[in-house]
Amino acid sequence: MRVILAQPRGFCAGVERAIEIVEKAIEKYGPPIYVRHEIVHNRHVVERLRAKGAVFIDDLAAIPKGSVTIFSAHGVSSAVEDEAATRDLPVIDATCPLVSKVHNEGQRYANQDREIILVGHEGHPEIEGTMGRINGKVHLISTAAEVASLDVANPARLAYITQTTLSVDDTRAVIEALRARFPGIVGPDTKDICYATQNRQRAVRELALMADVVLVVGAANSSNSNRLREIAAEQGIAAYLIADADALEPKWLDGVRTVGITAGASAPEELVQQLIERLRQFGTVELEPLPGITENVRFRMPTELADA
Ligand code: SF4
């Protein structure tokens, strides 16, 4: 069996930074350290950090007063930030700087008296955070079809921003529909979709052209991982999103000569290696990593941990 590995795959700089923040906070302040929401969307990462002393909660009210609290890589609304201040929680913010950039961009447009069209998926924590960061009217849409029913106060004063982990192609279609209906709208094109999402999508598209089946290692609630599976499937082959090697169904390999593997931005490389090991149980594996690009992005630690 030929097994081709996409490059890049797995952890992005925002996820690496968020995990490091939790680890360094535990080292510096000692356990327990409270983390609002899953620090990143991956059960294996969450369980490993839990074993070291992280406590994951969704409601700040559950955190004892004065306890060190970390906001996840997805970002939070201003209301959550205010609640943390009211409850005297010393906060370390692990929001990915590329998510913060979108927050700032949205507020800058709102300050120009523009209504904001936010392209993203309802219910995703990043979207809840972004919507709750912008002081002004925000309309959430996820498809080009929804543009027709948007009800805005002044079509000449509009801006759009997008979630960081969307499909580049789908988002371009939404932006085209927005520009067609509102020619005066301003926005960043697809540049809000982060470098890691764009690179992994380009790599999985290339991978899907060479494979009979694509396996995407990632969590079911990981937006960027779901997009990778969809992009592979759009190339006309079977594509599955799996949490880990145990989730592999042997029947997916029937008649398959070439398996493509990639991983979402919050999936650790060890899960990819475990999947390769599992594939070896079905026969000899000939491993072939694609050349792809090497990412050198690193984000600075928050000031609270700069010395840790
Ligand atoms: S996927 Fe992109 S926006 Fe999200 S944490 Fe990684 S680098 Fe940041």
Boltz pocket constraint, residues with backbone or C-beta under 6 A from the ligand:
constraints:
  - pocket:
      binder: B
      contacts: [[A, 12], [A, 13], [A, 14], [A, 15], [A, 73], [A, 96], [A, 97], [A, 98], [A, 99], [A, 164], [A, 165], [A, 194], [A, 195], [A, 196], [A, 197], [A, 224], [A, 265]]
      max_distance: 6.0
